[in-house]
């Protein structure tokens, strides 16, 4: 087996350069999703009172909203004689979020390993038949899983926005009883979650596009070239 031979030239080729882009895109994917922290709130108007009370709930990754309870911001007795902490947000989106983040972290680690292989052991990579083929199969699987995980996460982001936004008040029985009037408050901007979805689909494009360049390193590409050239060869005429 050949030893370590540092060579940065593969990074100038599509095979290595796209791998760097995949590495960076994976970082943005799990960072924008896994690092999110948000808060949603609304105003509650109690009978006989002119001051509106603020009721809020804080949520974050992995978005188990059904475990997030409401609480009042005031320190005195519960506003409107309602035990707001007995109410929880609706929905558990942890499966989609954790699948997306876990896969992004695994891709991040694989990109590091692949870059080390390209930079230090490119001679071994191109001399072997199994390593490029394995890289090609992993690339195809990764492109497919990016599509699956990002699609599921995009649906979850839409539901999270609905649950913590316009549908929040309708989920609370006390807002329709006892003369308590609730009005929309504020919710944390979820731009970073939108960015995570964008990077998810960007990753899918990068991995799908890079499959061609990885395929060119496999023996399958060499065999197809040989068969193509062989099919166009005309046999010389035989003598009489």
Backbone torsions as a table, in degrees:
resi	resn	phi	psi	omega
1	UNK	NA	133.9	-179.9
2	UNK	-70.8	149.1	-179.1
3	UNK	-86.2	-171.8	-179.2
4	UNK	-68.7	129.5	176.8
5	UNK	-137.0	100.2	-176.8
6	UNK	-67.3	125.1	179.9
7	UNK	-149.3	114.0	-177.1
8	UNK	-86.3	-4.4	-177.4
9	UNK	-60.9	-32.4	177.4
10	UNK	-60.3	-24.2	178.8
11	UNK	-71.0	-18.5	177.3
12	UNK	-86.8	-10.2	177.5
13	UNK	-93.3	158.2	179.8
14	UNK	-55.8	-36.5	-178.6
15	UNK	-57.0	-47.8	-178.4
16	UNK	-83.8	-37.3	-177.8
17	UNK	-65.3	-42.7	178.8
18	UNK	-66.2	-32.4	178.0
19	UNK	-63.6	-35.9	175.4
20	UNK	-64.6	-43.0	177.8
21	UNK	-61.6	-39.4	178.5
22	UNK	-64.9	-39.3	178.9
23	UNK	-62.7	-45.9	-179.7
24	UNK	-66.7	-43.0	-178.9
25	UNK	-64.1	-35.3	177.8
26	UNK	-65.0	-38.9	177.8
27	UNK	-60.4	-48.6	179.9
28	UNK	-63.4	-33.5	-177.8
29	UNK	-64.4	-53.7	-176.9
30	UNK	-78.3	-23.9	179.8
31	UNK	-73.2	-43.2	-177.9
32	UNK	-71.2	-26.7	178.5
33	UNK	-89.7	-53.7	-175.3
34	UNK	-68.6	-22.2	-178.4
35	UNK	-95.7	8.6	-175.2
36	UNK	-77.8	138.4	171.4
37	UNK	-138.0	130.2	-176.3
38	UNK	-137.3	173.9	-179.3
39	UNK	-149.7	140.9	176.0
40	UNK	-127.2	149.4	-176.6
41	UNK	-151.9	163.4	173.5
42	UNK	-149.8	166.8	-178.8
43	UNK	-101.9	135.6	177.4
44	UNK	-116.8	124.7	179.1
45	UNK	-105.5	120.2	-175.7
46	UNK	-93.8	150.3	177.5
47	UNK	-60.0	132.7	178.2
48	UNK	79.3	6.0	179.0
49	UNK	-124.0	142.9	179.9
50	UNK	-96.0	-17.9	-177.3
51	UNK	-88.7	132.0	176.5
52	UNK	-84.7	137.5	177.6
53	UNK	-99.1	142.4	-179.7
54	UNK	-97.2	125.3	176.6
55	UNK	-113.7	133.2	-175.3
56	UNK	-141.5	167.7	176.5
57	UNK	-147.3	134.1	179.2
58	UNK	-103.5	135.9	-179.0
59	UNK	-138.6	161.0	-177.1
60	UNK	-161.0	177.5	173.8
61	UNK	-57.9	136.1	12.5
62	UNK	-94.9	22.2	171.3
63	UNK	66.0	47.1	168.6
64	UNK	-87.3	78.0	-173.0
65	UNK	-66.5	-27.0	-179.9
66	UNK	-70.5	-4.2	174.7
67	UNK	-107.5	5.6	-178.6
68	UNK	-101.9	118.4	-178.4
69	UNK	-97.6	156.6	174.9
70	UNK	-79.0	157.1	173.9
71	UNK	-154.1	151.3	-179.9
72	UNK	-86.2	148.5	179.4
73	UNK	-83.0	-20.3	-180.0
74	UNK	-75.5	154.7	-178.0
75	UNK	-96.4	-11.9	-179.0
76	UNK	-79.8	-163.4	-178.6
77	UNK	-58.0	154.9	-178.7
78	UNK	-53.5	127.9	-179.1
79	UNK	-59.3	138.5	176.3
80	UNK	61.7	20.2	-179.9
81	UNK	56.0	35.3	179.5
82	UNK	-114.5	132.2	176.2
83	UNK	-83.2	87.9	-174.1
84	UNK	-66.6	-26.7	-178.4
85	UNK	-68.5	-10.9	177.8
86	UNK	-82.2	-7.0	178.9
87	UNK	-99.8	139.1	180.0
88	UNK	-123.6	153.1	172.4
89	UNK	-66.5	166.0	-175.8
90	UNK	-109.9	135.4	173.4
91	UNK	112.2	142.2	173.9
92	UNK	-126.5	106.8	-176.7
93	UNK	-109.7	21.7	-175.5
94	UNK	-68.6	-33.1	-177.3
95	UNK	-64.0	-45.7	179.0
96	UNK	-66.7	-43.3	-178.2
97	UNK	-65.7	-45.4	-177.5
98	UNK	-71.2	-35.7	175.8
99	UNK	-61.4	-44.8	-178.8
100	UNK	-63.9	-49.1	-176.6
101	UNK	-68.6	-43.5	-180.0
102	UNK	-61.5	-43.8	179.3
103	UNK	-64.3	-40.3	179.2
104	UNK	-62.9	-38.7	178.3
105	UNK	-66.7	-41.5	178.1
106	UNK	-63.2	-39.9	177.2
107	UNK	-64.3	-41.5	177.2
108	UNK	-56.6	-45.9	179.7
109	UNK	-67.8	-39.3	179.7
110	UNK	-65.5	-38.3	178.5
111	UNK	-62.0	-39.2	177.4
112	UNK	-62.3	-46.4	179.9
113	UNK	-63.1	-40.9	-179.9
114	UNK	-66.2	-40.2	179.2
115	UNK	-65.8	-38.5	175.6
116	UNK	-61.8	-40.8	178.7
117	UNK	-65.5	-43.4	-179.0
118	UNK	-65.4	-41.7	-174.2
119	UNK	-79.0	-40.8	-173.4
120	UNK	-100.7	-22.9	-174.1
121	UNK	-134.3	37.3	-178.3
122	UNK	-64.6	-32.1	177.4
123	UNK	-63.6	-41.2	176.6
124	UNK	-66.9	-39.0	-179.0
125	UNK	-59.5	-45.0	-174.9
126	UNK	-83.7	-18.3	176.1
127	UNK	-83.2	-20.9	-176.8
128	UNK	-90.8	151.5	174.0
129	UNK	-94.1	-34.9	-173.9
130	UNK	-75.8	-40.5	-174.1
131	UNK	-63.8	-50.3	177.9
132	UNK	-62.0	-37.0	179.3
133	UNK	-66.1	-41.5	176.9
134	UNK	-62.6	-42.4	177.3
135	UNK	-60.4	-39.6	179.7
136	UNK	-65.9	-44.8	179.4
137	UNK	-63.7	-43.9	178.8
138	UNK	-62.5	-37.7	178.7
139	UNK	-62.7	-43.6	178.9
140	UNK	-65.1	-43.5	179.4
141	UNK	-64.0	-41.8	-179.5
142	UNK	-63.2	-42.2	178.6
143	UNK	-60.2	-42.8	179.3
144	UNK	-66.3	-43.9	-178.9
145	UNK	-68.6	-30.5	174.0
146	UNK	-63.0	-40.5	177.7
147	UNK	-63.1	-46.1	-177.6
148	UNK	-66.6	-50.5	-175.7
149	UNK	-66.4	-39.7	-178.6
150	UNK	-70.8	-38.4	177.9
151	UNK	-62.8	-44.4	178.2
152	UNK	-64.7	-40.1	-179.3
153	UNK	-70.0	-37.0	177.9
154	UNK	-62.1	-41.6	176.3
155	UNK	-63.5	-40.4	179.5
156	UNK	-64.8	-40.4	178.9
157	UNK	-61.2	-42.7	177.2
158	UNK	-60.2	-43.8	179.7
159	UNK	-67.6	-37.2	178.0
160	UNK	-62.7	-42.2	178.3
161	UNK	-62.2	-40.8	-179.8
162	UNK	-67.7	-44.2	-176.1
163	UNK	-66.8	-39.6	-177.4
164	UNK	-92.3	-3.9	-177.3
165	UNK	-111.8	-109.8	-170.9
166	UNK	-68.0	-22.4	-179.0
167	UNK	-92.3	-1.3	-173.5
168	UNK	-62.9	-50.2	-175.4
169	UNK	-64.3	-38.1	-179.1
170	UNK	-65.8	-14.8	-179.6
171	UNK	-87.1	-6.3	-172.7
172	UNK	-110.3	115.3	-176.8
173	UNK	-64.1	-36.8	-176.1
174	UNK	-65.2	-20.3	179.0
175	UNK	-74.2	-10.9	179.3
176	UNK	-115.0	1.9	-178.1
177	UNK	-126.0	169.2	173.5
178	UNK	57.9	20.1	178.6
179	UNK	73.6	7.1	179.0
180	UNK	-76.8	128.5	178.2
181	UNK	-111.0	127.1	-178.8
182	UNK	-113.1	140.4	178.8
183	UNK	-130.8	154.2	-176.4
184	UNK	-59.6	141.8	177.3
185	UNK	-111.6	-118.0	-178.8
186	UNK	-135.5	160.0	176.5
187	UNK	-142.0	142.6	-179.2
188	UNK	-58.9	137.1	176.5
189	UNK	-60.5	132.2	-177.0
190	UNK	-105.9	32.9	178.8
191	UNK	-59.8	-35.3	-179.1
192	UNK	-67.1	-31.7	176.4
193	UNK	-69.5	-37.4	174.8
194	UNK	-62.4	-39.5	179.0
195	UNK	-63.8	-38.9	179.6
196	UNK	-62.5	-37.7	177.5
197	UNK	-67.0	-42.6	179.3
198	UNK	-60.5	-44.4	179.8
199	UNK	-68.4	-29.3	176.4
200	UNK	-62.6	-47.2	178.6
201	UNK	-70.7	-31.6	175.0
202	UNK	-63.6	-40.7	177.0
203	UNK	-61.3	-40.7	178.6
204	UNK	-59.9	-42.7	179.3
205	UNK	-66.2	-43.0	-179.5
206	UNK	-62.8	-44.5	-178.1
207	UNK	-72.2	-37.8	177.2
208	UNK	-65.6	-41.4	178.9
209	UNK	-70.0	-35.1	-178.6
210	UNK	-73.1	-15.4	-179.7
211	UNK	-59.3	-34.1	-179.8
212	UNK	-65.6	-43.0	-178.1
213	UNK	-70.5	-33.7	175.5
214	UNK	-70.5	-38.4	178.3
215	UNK	-60.0	-36.7	-179.8
216	UNK	-64.5	-20.2	179.5
217	UNK	-86.6	-11.3	-177.0
218	UNK	-86.2	165.3	177.0
219	UNK	-70.3	-19.6	178.7
220	UNK	-62.5	-39.3	179.9
221	UNK	-67.9	-40.1	178.2
222	UNK	-63.9	-39.2	179.1
223	UNK	-66.7	-37.7	179.5
224	UNK	-67.0	-35.8	177.1
225	UNK	-66.5	-41.0	-179.9
226	UNK	-64.4	-43.0	-179.4
227	UNK	-67.1	-34.5	179.5
228	UNK	-67.3	-45.5	179.0
229	UNK	-67.4	-36.7	-179.6
230	UNK	-66.7	-34.9	-178.7
231	UNK	-68.8	-24.5	-177.7
232	UNK	-92.5	1.3	-178.5
233	UNK	-81.5	130.9	179.6
234	UNK	-100.8	127.5	-178.2
235	UNK	-71.5	138.8	-179.5
236	UNK	-66.4	147.7	-179.2
237	UNK	-66.9	144.7	178.2
238	UNK	-83.6	149.3	-179.0
239	UNK	-73.3	155.9	179.2
240	UNK	-79.9	NA	NA
